[in-house]
């Protein structure tokens, strides 16, 4: 069971790392939306390509606030944190219970 416990713990750490990385990618995308970046910049294109499939459906469902304020990054950031709390913490608890 020790091996299974370590595998589950490694999976929890990997998921936590991926969620944290995507969290910061969303923040970078939100910060870039405040300025007028070069749309042909490879970093800007990467950020747009990676975040748009997640942000677009949420943006379509949310009403616009104020002067076209986009709240979809806030919703995604909250969802990422909730997913981290629920999934990663439960996987860690499972790994500890398997020991």
C-alpha positions as CSV (number, residue, x, y, z in Angstrom):
1,X,0.0,0.0,0.0
2,X,3.0,2.3,0.5
3,X,3.6,2.4,-3.2
4,X,0.0,3.3,-4.0
5,X,0.0,5.9,-1.3
6,X,3.1,7.5,-2.9
7,X,1.6,7.4,-6.3
8,X,-1.6,9.1,-5.1
9,X,0.5,11.7,-3.3
10,X,2.6,12.3,-6.5
11,X,-0.6,12.7,-8.5
12,X,-1.9,15.3,-5.9
13,X,1.3,17.2,-6.2
14,X,1.2,17.1,-10.0
15,X,-2.4,18.3,-10.1
16,X,-1.5,21.1,-7.6
17,X,1.4,22.2,-9.7
18,X,-0.7,22.3,-12.9
19,X,-3.5,24.2,-11.2
20,X,-1.1,26.7,-9.8
21,X,0.6,27.2,-13.1
22,X,-2.7,27.8,-14.9
23,X,-3.7,30.2,-12.1
24,X,-0.7,32.4,-12.9
25,X,-1.3,32.1,-16.6
26,X,-4.8,33.4,-16.1
27,X,-3.4,36.3,-14.0
28,X,-0.9,37.1,-16.7
29,X,-3.6,37.1,-19.3
30,X,-5.7,39.5,-17.1
31,X,-2.8,41.8,-16.6
32,X,-2.1,41.9,-20.3
33,X,-5.7,42.8,-21.0
34,X,-5.2,46.1,-19.2
35,X,-2.6,47.2,-21.8
36,X,-2.5,47.0,-25.6
37,X,0.0,44.2,-26.2
38,X,1.3,43.3,-29.6
39,X,-1.0,40.5,-30.9
40,X,1.8,38.9,-32.8
41,X,4.1,38.5,-29.8
42,X,4.6,34.8,-29.1
43,X,3.9,35.1,-25.4
44,X,0.7,37.0,-26.0
45,X,-0.4,34.4,-28.6
46,X,0.4,31.6,-26.2
47,X,-1.5,33.2,-23.3
48,X,-4.5,33.8,-25.6
49,X,-4.4,30.3,-27.1
50,X,-4.1,28.6,-23.6
51,X,-6.7,30.6,-21.8
52,X,-9.4,31.5,-24.3
53,X,-11.0,28.0,-24.4
54,X,-11.7,28.3,-20.7
55,X,-12.5,32.0,-20.5
56,X,-14.8,32.2,-23.6
57,X,-17.7,30.0,-22.3
58,X,-17.7,31.8,-19.0
59,X,-17.6,35.2,-20.6
60,X,-20.6,34.2,-22.8
61,X,-22.6,33.3,-19.7
62,X,-21.7,36.3,-17.5
63,X,-23.3,39.7,-17.9
64,X,-21.0,42.5,-18.6
65,X,-20.4,44.8,-15.7
66,X,-19.8,48.5,-15.9
67,X,-17.8,49.7,-18.8
68,X,-17.4,46.2,-20.4
69,X,-15.5,44.8,-17.4
70,X,-14.7,41.2,-18.0
71,X,-15.1,39.1,-14.8
72,X,-14.4,35.7,-16.4
73,X,-10.8,35.6,-15.2
74,X,-12.0,36.1,-11.6
75,X,-14.5,33.2,-12.0
76,X,-11.8,31.0,-13.4
77,X,-9.4,31.9,-10.6
78,X,-12.0,31.1,-8.0
79,X,-12.8,27.8,-9.7
80,X,-9.2,26.8,-9.9
81,X,-8.7,27.5,-6.1
82,X,-11.8,25.5,-5.2
83,X,-10.7,22.6,-7.5
84,X,-7.3,22.7,-5.8
85,X,-8.9,22.6,-2.3
86,X,-11.3,19.9,-3.2
87,X,-9.3,17.6,-5.5
88,X,-5.8,18.0,-4.2
89,X,-6.7,17.9,-0.5
90,X,-8.9,14.9,-0.9
91,X,-6.1,13.1,-2.8
92,X,-3.6,14.0,-0.1
93,X,-6.0,12.6,2.5
94,X,-6.5,9.5,0.5
95,X,-2.7,9.0,0.3
96,X,-2.3,9.5,4.0
97,X,-5.1,7.0,4.8
98,X,-3.5,4.4,2.5
99,X,-0.3,4.4,4.6
